[in-house]
Amino acid sequence: MSWSSWQTERKNSAQGPNPMHGRNKLGLTATAKSISVLDFPRNAGGPLQLELDPSIRRLPDPRSVLAGLAAGYFQLGGAHILANVVSTETLKEAIEHPELHEDLVIRVNRFLGPLCPA
């Protein structure tokens, strides 16, 4: 069975080893600790996927917060982090007006590509 057909059959699936949407009740640190126990040298476990609200930029030092999370995750044995910082409103606007978001990159089932191909 292909990944795409599996995804179609299960509407409530998660991206890689990450919790399903709405199931991350204990926060980023707990998720990072859970995913870090995977045996990454033996399998391609997938990235720790962070869906961050753009309001994180309003923290006094957002880079140090994310750097601390990343350092701890990698010290625990984690292998890959994928961080997304974009609002739902921006994504909806990009669908309606892609010409306004030429720098936005879309990731769909491990495929990366620009929203507006040149």
MOSULHU-V300929 format. One record per pair of residues at least 4 apart in sequence whose C-alpha atoms are under 7 Angstrom apart, sorted by the first residue. I is the first residue (numbers start at 1). J is the second residue. D is the distance in Angstrom with one decimal. If there is no record, write none. Layout:
# MOSULHU-V300929
[[I,J,D] [I,J,D]]
This chain:
# MOSULHU-V300929
[[1,5,6.6] [1,6,6.6] [2,6,6.2] [3,7,6.1] [4,8,6.2] [5,9,6.3] [6,10,6.3] [7,11,6.5] [7,13,6.5] [12,20,6.7] [13,20,5.9] [14,18,6.0] [14,19,5.9] [14,20,4.4] [14,21,7.0] [16,45,7.0] [16,46,5.3] [16,47,7.0] [17,35,6.6] [17,45,6.6] [17,46,6.3] [18,48,6.5] [18,49,6.6] [19,23,5.8] [19,24,5.8] [26,30,5.8] [27,31,6.4] [28,32,6.0] [29,33,6.1] [30,34,6.2] [31,35,6.2] [32,36,6.0] [32,48,6.6] [32,73,5.9] [33,37,6.9] [33,73,6.8] [35,48,6.9] [36,73,6.5] [36,76,5.8] [36,77,5.4] [36,78,4.4] [37,77,7.0] [38,45,6.7] [39,43,6.4] [40,44,6.0] [40,45,6.0] [40,79,6.7] [47,80,4.7] [47,81,5.0] [47,82,6.0] [48,80,6.2] [48,81,4.7] [48,82,6.1] [49,81,6.0] [49,82,4.8] [49,83,5.9] [50,82,6.1] [50,83,4.6] [50,84,6.0] [51,83,6.2] [51,84,5.1] [51,85,6.4] [52,84,5.9] [52,85,4.9] [53,85,5.8] [53,86,6.3] [53,87,6.0] [54,85,5.5] [54,86,5.8] [54,87,6.2] [56,62,6.3] [57,62,5.9] [61,65,6.8] [62,66,6.3] [63,67,5.9] [64,68,5.9] [65,69,6.4] [66,70,6.1] [67,71,6.0] [68,72,6.1] [69,73,6.1] [70,74,6.1] [71,75,6.1] [72,76,6.3] [73,77,6.6] [73,78,5.3] [74,78,4.6] [74,79,6.3] [86,90,6.6] [87,91,6.5] [88,92,6.2] [89,93,6.1] [90,94,6.0] [91,95,6.4] [92,96,6.6] [93,97,5.8] [94,98,4.6] [94,100,6.9] [94,101,5.9] [98,102,6.6] [98,115,6.6] [98,116,6.4] [99,116,6.8] [102,115,6.3] [102,116,5.4] [104,114,6.3] [104,115,5.8] [105,112,6.7] [105,113,5.6] [105,114,4.5] [105,115,5.7] [106,112,5.8] [106,113,5.6] [106,114,6.1] [106,115,6.1] [107,111,5.3] [107,112,4.5] [107,113,6.7] [108,112,6.7]]
